[in-house]
């Protein structure tokens, strides 16, 4: 008896994305860093190839005894006019997380348009990064433009793009001899298509089912040489089993996670299970850990630094999450600034349970405006 399955097909991409450097195919580790711009050296957990699996606001952002401030937290300096001017004087580029830094849901955070313009006037390079793989860079560009922000697609770096860039850096064949199976949404599919990489799965398998019976064996394509797992609101048992078979049975099949975020914010009413739950399901059944290309692994940062020709010592990472954004910056040796306009609270940051400490923190990105106005006014 055979399993009942849908016919799979591989799309033939038309356009190609810029090729990533092959020197950037491994995410690195950093257990101790020396912050640029005269900051203190500080240690912290390293993610290596794998992102933290702690919930948003947990682990690094765990609930705390709010009256207790750890000694290590003394290394977190609250932004003031002097430190803002020092930061702007030393950083030539800023990498921003999007949700919680630039916007919350579909609303811009106060002062964002003016701050972005001020940074541009000061000659800073701006890059907007997101672990959300459901959209491609073009998809995110539409959101930026809809919010009135003049951003180019080249300034956007999503984890869906990172997955395609990783495969290009590994010289993944584009002649159809190898294929990629996708658990995820349209963002990954679009980026693979732009990269010219044969792929299938994703939304096409949303309704795929297996009819079980005595002796049923599920076939799979032996030419699949990579499985990408991204956030997928239509994940099902067919997708899990298909990905598992490819990883376990196909020789040298890559297992790639866009991120391992434990939770996400689909609505403002509560936290929802994130891509970490989907990656965890495949990692468990395939008995293998993935290579993670999104924050906080360093592949994304290495690719950004290469594409924009920026020295990492001249970059500041700005985010609202300790366990992805700030760790991402620390793993790469960047200056880091936490904003409290997203998920992390000040008492969480300063609690003795927290082990991840940014160089600076402030309430929102627009707190840079006074220093920017002074610098630009005197420029």
N, C-alpha and C positions, 0 to 999 in steps of 0.2 A: 504494500500500500504506500502511496506517496503523499507528501504534504501538499495541500492546496495553497498555491502562491501566485502572486502576480508576476507578470513579465517585467524584467528589469531592463533598462536601457541606459546607454551612455550618451550624453550630449556632446556634440562637437562644438567647442568654444570657437568664437570668431576673433575676439580681440585679446591682446596680451598685455599683462601688467608688467611694470618694471621688474627686472630680475634682481633678487637679493644676493648679496655676497655670500659665497660658500664658506667663508671664514666664520660665519655667525650661526652655525647650526646647533651649537650646544649651549644650553643655559648654564650659567655659572653659579658659583657660590661665593658668599662673602660673609665671614663670621665677625670680622672686625673692620671698621672703616675709619678713615680720617676725613671728616667733612671738609669740603673746600671753603674758601672765603674765611679761613681762620677759625672755623668751628672746632669743637672738642672731638677727640676720638671717642667712639662709643661702640660697644658690641651689641649684637642682636641676633635673633634667630635668622637662619638662612634657609630659603626655600629650595635652593637647587633647582631641579627641574619641576618641582611640584609646588603649587600654590598652597597656602594655608587652607585647611579644611574647617577652620573655626567659623562660626556664624558671623554674619555682619554685626559688628559691635560686640562679639564675644571673643573669648580667648585673649587676644591682645586688647580687646575692648570689653572685658568682662565687667559685670556689676562690681562696685567697689565699696569699701568703707569710705564714704565720701569725706570724712574729716581727716583722713590719713593721706599724707603726701609722701611718696617714696623719695629716698635720696637721689635715685637715678633720674627721677622726674625733674630734678633741678636743672638737668641739661636741656629741658624744653624752655626756650625763652619766648615770652609773649611778645609779639610784634609791636614795636613802637617806631617813631619817626626815624630814629637813628639806625635801628636794625633794618628797617625797610630800605633806607638809602644804601646801607652796606650791601644788602641783598641785590638791589637793582644795579649797584655798581659792579658787582662781581659776576652776576649771571647774564650770559648772552642769550640764553634760551630758557623757556618755561614749558614744561610738560604739564598739562592739566587733565585730571580726571573730569568727566562730564557731569554725571548725576551727583548732586550734592555740592558741586563746585560751581558749575556754570548754570545748571538748572535743577529744579526739583519737579519731577514729572514733566509737565508741559509748560512750566512757568519759569522764566528767567529769575535768577537770584538778583537781589538789589545791587545796582551799580555795575553789572557785568559789561554792558556795552561800552561805558565810559572807561572802564579799566582795561579792556582789550584794546581800545583805541589808544589809550595812554601808553600801554606797553609797545604798541606798534610805533607810536611817535618817538619812543625812546630807543627804537632800533632793535627790539627784541624779537627773536624767532619764537613762534608759538606753535605748539603741537598739542592736539586734543586726543587723548587716548581713552578707550573704553574696553572693558572685558566683555561687554555684551556682544554676542556673535550673531544676533538675530537679524542685524542689518549689515549691509556692505558699507564701504565708505560713501558711495553715492547715496545710499539710503540715509546715512547720518547727515550728509550735506543738506538734504532736503529739510531735515529737522532744524539745523542751524539757520538756514535761510528763512524758514517759516517763523523763527523767533526773532528775525531781524538782524542776525549776526552775519557779517560778510566774511565768510570762511571759505577757503578753497578745499577741494577734496584731498589735495596733497598734504594738507595740514591735519588730516584726520587719520588716526591709526586705531582700527578696531581689532579685536581678537580674531574675527573672521578673516581679515586681511593678513594678520600674523600667521594664521595656519597656511594660507596659500604661499606667503613669502618663505615660510620654513621649508615647504616642499620644493620650491624653486631653488632655494639655497642648497638643497640636497640633490639638485639636478634630477628631479623626478621626471620621468619620460612623458612627453606630450604626444607621442606617436600612437597611442592606444595600446601599447604592449603591457602597460600597467594602468591600474585604475584606483580610484579612491572611493571608499564607501563612507557616506556621511550620515551621522545622526545629528540633526540640527535643523535650522530653518533657512530661509532664503538667502540670508547674508553670506553664509559659507558657500552656498551653491554659486552665487553671483561672483564671488571673488575667485573661486576655482575656474569658473568659465573665463573670466578676464585673464587669468594666468595660463589658459590653454591646457589645463590639466583634466583629463577624462575622469568623470565622476558620476555617481548615481546614488539613489537613496534620498535622504532628507524628506521634504514634503511629499515626494512621490510615493513614499512608503507609509503615509499616514494611516491608510485604511488596510494595509497588508495584514493578513492573518495566517495562522498555521492551523490546519485541521489535523489534530492528533489522532492516532490510531495505532494498532499493533504493528510494530516493525517500521514505523514512519521514521525516515531520515531526511533531514532538511539539507538540500544541496546549497552550495554557495559558489561564487565565482572565484576560481583559483588565481585569477589575474589581479585580484585586489591586493595591492602592496601597501596600502595605508588606510587606516580608519580614523576619521576625525569625529570627535564627540563634542558638540556644542549644545547650548541650551535648546531644548526641544519640547514645546508644549504638546506635541503629538507623539511622544515616545510611546512605544508599545513593545510587546514581547517579541514580535517578529524582528524588530530592529535590534533589540538586545541580543537575541540568538544569532542573528546574521553577523553582527559585529564580532561577537565572541568567536564564532567559527573562523572568520577571516584572521583574527589575531592569533588564535591558537593553532590553526592548521596550515595557514599559508606561510611559506618560508620567508623569513625576514620582513614580515608585515609590520609596519610602523603603527603605533598606537599614540594618537595625538589628542590632547585635550586643549580646547580653546582657553579654558580657565577651570578652577576648582572652587569657585565661590559657593559657599554653603547655602546662602540664601540670596534672594533678589527681591525687588520691590515692584511687583506687577500692579499693585494698588497701594494707596496710602493708608489702607485700613489695617494691614498686617504684613509681616514678612512671609515670603513664599519660598518653597524649596528651590534652590539654585542649581547651576550646572554641576556642582559637586556631587549632588545626589545621582545624576545620570552617569557621570564619570565613574563614581563609586560602584554603580551596578555593573558596568563593563569591567572595571578593574577586578571586582570580586569574581565574576564568572570566568574571565580570561586568565586570572591568576597572574596579572602583570600590571605594573604601574606605568602610567603614560608619560610622555614628554609634554609638558605644559608650555604653551607659547605665549599665553597672556600674563598679566601681572599676577604674582610678583616675580616670575622667572625673568632672566636677563635677556632672553632672545629678542623680545620686543624692543628693549632698550638698545641693544647692540645694533639692530636693524635701523632704528630711528637715528642713532648717532652716525651710522654709515651713510644713510640717505641724505641727511641734512648737513653732513660734514661738520659736526659739532663735537668738541671735546667734552667728555662727560663731566669733567671738573668745572665746566662753565654752564651746567644745566641745573635748574631747580625743579623738583617735582612737587606739584601742589595737588593734594587730594583730601578726601574726607574720611578715608578708611585707613586704620593703622595696619591691619594685617594684609592688605594688598598694596595700596597706594604708597604708604610710607616705607613698607618693607621693600617694595619695588625700587624706590629711590635709593634706599640704603644698600641693597644688594648690588647696585650699579655704581655706588660711590658718589651719588648726587647730593646736593643740598636738598633738604626736604622741609616743606611747610604744610602743616595740617590746618584745614579750615573747619570750623565748627558749624558750618551751614548745612551739613549732611547728617551722617549717622552717628558720629563720635561726639560724646559730650565732654566738657572740660573735666568733670569729676572722674570720668573713665580714663581720660588721658593721664591725669595726675595720680591715679590710684596706685598703690604699691603692687597690685596684681599685674598691672600693665608692664610689659617688658620691651615695648617698642616706642622709642621716643624720637620725635622729629626735632630738627634743629630749631624750628620756629613754629608757633601756632598763633592763630587769630580767629576772629569770629567769622569773617567772610573775605573773599578775594578783594573786594572793593576797599578794604582797609589799606591797600597799597596806594590808593589814589592821592592822598596828601603828599606823599613822597614823590610820586610820579609827576604831580602838578608842579612841585618845586623843581624837580630835575628838568622837566620839559620847558618850564618857564625860563630857566637859566641857560638852556642849551643854545 
